[in-house]
Amino acid sequence: VECNCKFREQMTNRVGRPIRSCDGVLKGHEAWVYSVGWSHCGDFIVSGSGDGTARVWRVSSGAEVSVLEGHPVAVLSACFSPDDRIIATASWDGTARLW
């Protein structure tokens, strides 16, 4: 996953901290979504689901970029590494995986 990390205007929440927003619905999981995380550059989202997958989405288009399959049960947490090169997932199966 490559990021375009150029600066862009950001919205802020009630306490003035920057937030990013997505203007759409990301469809693809076949069960509840338990975790969503933004890449540090803001170009991608990773989601973890009860279907045992994590999925990577391109924010600008809402397109599914990748499906990370391997956990036999729910993915409870998914996040990007600080440099956005690795995704970590944690599951009810008692494992954490690096992708």
C-alpha positions, 0 to 999 in steps of 0.5 A: 500500500503506497500513500500520497502523504501531501498536506491537505486541509483537515476538518477539526472536531469539537476540541480542535483536533484534526479529523478526517472524514469519509463520504461513503459506505465501504461494503464488502465484509460479511459480518459486523465490523469491529475495528477501523483504522486510518493510515497515517497519511490518510489515504487508506482505511483498514477494517477488521470484521467478524467474517475473519478478514481485514480489508484495506480501502482507498479513501478517495474512491471507496475501492477495496484494495486488499482482503487479508484472509487468514484468521479463522474467526473474528478480527477484533482490531486492525491498524497500520504501522507508523510508516504505513508499510505493515498492517497488524490484526488481532483476532478471537483466535488468540493471534496477532498477525502482521501483513 
